[in-house]
């Protein structure tokens, strides 16, 4: 039996100043899959991603999460269950451990030291929990961002071009880390990337957007080959 859908967008639309930037998008994301959203600059990729956990609100249409209209959940609970890692790692001043504990503390939970260490083991930063985040490289900061999202125990991880600000070596490391973390934690992942080669390496399915609309959606190899990039 194929995996059940965990996210489904239903005619999802967002307009700004009367212009649609996400336009009538209906797609299904299977539980446990990696969907890469790609397309030219200005095609609506990041806007689509931000709609999935209500960082932006749709003008019309909606999203179903685990079979429920996502408006039935509070924005805070929705963003816990659908976590997000942005292109640039925006960390809070203080230690790595304090960053990881922030999300659970908003729910009245104190993340135990062994839980912090387990998360840091997953992202390759073992035994650095007390280090100040100001000492981290760009790649290390992005690893902390991933661990901070995982601390909330999400079902879905949204990634907005998480490697585009990194050098080649750090990009490769973080890309491998993301795949490892997604598989280990049995997460569903929706990742925005402008890089079709990256999509070929990480995606189960690919969605190509143009002018806010879905131009192609399907199995990664089929979509990428149809775009003229042989994978």
N, C-alpha and C positions, 0 to 999 in steps of 0.2 A: 504494500500500500504506500503511495507517495506521501511525503511529509505534508501535514496540514498547513494551511496558510496561517501566518502569525500577524502579518500586516496586509491590509488591503485598502487601497485608495479608491474612492468612488467619485469620479468626475471632479477631482480635486482642482481647485482654481484659486489663484490669488492675483488680484489686480492692484496696481499702484498707479495713482493718478489716472484711473480709467483704462490703463493698459495692462493686459494679462501678461504676467511674468511666469506663471505656471498655468497651463491652459487645458482644463478638462482631462486630467490625467487619471486613468483607471488602470491600476496594475496590482498584481498579487505577489507578495514576497513569502516564499516557503520557509517554514521553521528550519533553522540550522543551515540555511544557505547564505552565500556571500553574493550580494548584488552590487555590481559597480555601475554607477550612474556617470555617464560621460557625455561629451558634446563640446561644441565651441564655447568660447567665453561669451557670457551674456545669454546662454541658452536656458537658464533657469535651474541649473543643477543644485546649487546651494540653497536657493529659495525652496525647491522641492524638499530637500533634506530638512530644512528648518520647520516646514509644515508638519513633518512626521511626529514631532514631539511638542508641537504648539509653541515653539519659540516665535513663530509667526502664526497668525490666524488666517484660515482660508476665507476668501470672499464667498465661495460656494463650494458645495461638495463636502466630503468628510473623509475620515480615516477610521477603519476598524482595526482594533488591536485585540488579538486573541478572541475575535468574534464579537467584540463589543464596540459600539461607537466610542471613540476615545474621549469625547466630551463628557462621558459618564464618570471619568476619573478626574481628580483635581490635577492641575498642571504640575504640581510638585510630585505627586505620585507617578504621573505619566512620565516625567523626566527621570525619575529614579528607574523605572522599568525600561525606558528607552533612553539610554545614556548617549552622550555625545562627546567626541573628541574633535577639536577644531584644528585648523591649519597651523596656527601658532599656539604654543602651550602657554596658556594664561594661568600661572600658578600663583597661589597666595603667598605673601611673605611668611617666612618661617621655615620649619623643617619639612622634609619629605613626609614623615609620619603625620604631621599636623595636616598636610594637604590630603592625605588619604583618609584621615578621620573626619574631615569636614562634613562630607555628605551624610554619613551615618549619624553624626551628632545632630543634624537638623531633624532627625526622627527620634532623638533621645537615646541613641545607641552609642556606646563607647567601644570603638573597634579595639579588640584585644591586641596585645603586642604580637602574639603568635600569628594572628590574622594579618597584621601589617607585614610581618616577615614573609608570610606565604605569598602575599600579593607582590612584594618586591622580588621574591625568588622568580615569580612568573615573568617579570619584565627585566630580569638580569641585573637587578640593583640590590642584591642581598647584602645585608648588614650595613646599609647606608641610611637607615631610617632617620637618624638624628642629624644628618647633614643638611645644611641650609640650601634651599633651592637656588639661591643666587650663585652657587658654585657649579651648577650643572651646565653641561653643553646643551646645544639645541636638541640633539638626539636623545640625551638623557632626560631632558625636560619633557619631551614627548612621551617617553616611557612612563614617567610619573603621571602624565595626563591619562594614559591608558589605565594604569593601576588605580588612579583615583576614580575613574568611571566604573571599574570593576568592583570597587569597594561598596557600591550601592547595589550589587547583585542584579544587574540588568538582565533582561531577556533579549534585548536588541541593542546593538552598538552602532551608532551613527558616526561616520568618520568623514570629515570634510577636508579632503586633500591633505591627509595627515603627514605625508612625506615631501610635499612640494617645496617646503622651506628649508630642507636639509641637503647637505652635500651628498655625493653619490654613495659613499660608504655608509653614512648614517641612514640614508634612504633605504638601502638594502637591508640593514639591520632591523629597522623599524617595520619594514614590510614583512620580513620573516617573523618578527615578534607578533605582529597583528594576526597572522595566520595561525601561529601556535596558540595564542590566547583564545581566539575564536573557537578553534577545534577543542582545546582542552576544557573550556567552560561551556561548550555546546551552545554557543551564542548564534543568533542571527545577526548578520552584518549588512548594512547599507553604506557603501563607500563612494564618495564623489572623487573622481580622478579625471584629469585631462589627458592621461597617458594610456593609450590603447595597449601598449606593451605591458604596462602594469596590470591592466584589466585582464589580459590574457594569462598572466601568471597567477592571479588571485581569485578570479571570479568564477562562480558557478553560472551566473546569469549576468547579462549586460543590458542596460537600458540606455539608449542614445536619445538625447534631447536636442531639439532645434526649435528656437523661438517659442520656448515654453511648452511645446508639445512632445509627445513620445514619437520619435521617428522610427525606432526599432526597439524590440524587446524580445529576448529569448535566450537560449543557451549560449554561453560565452563564445565558443568556437564558431557557431553558426553566424552570430551577429558580427563578430570581428572579421571573419572571412568575407561576409557580405559587404563590409565597409572597405574591403581591399587590403586589409592587413592580415597576412597569413600567420596563423598561430600553430 
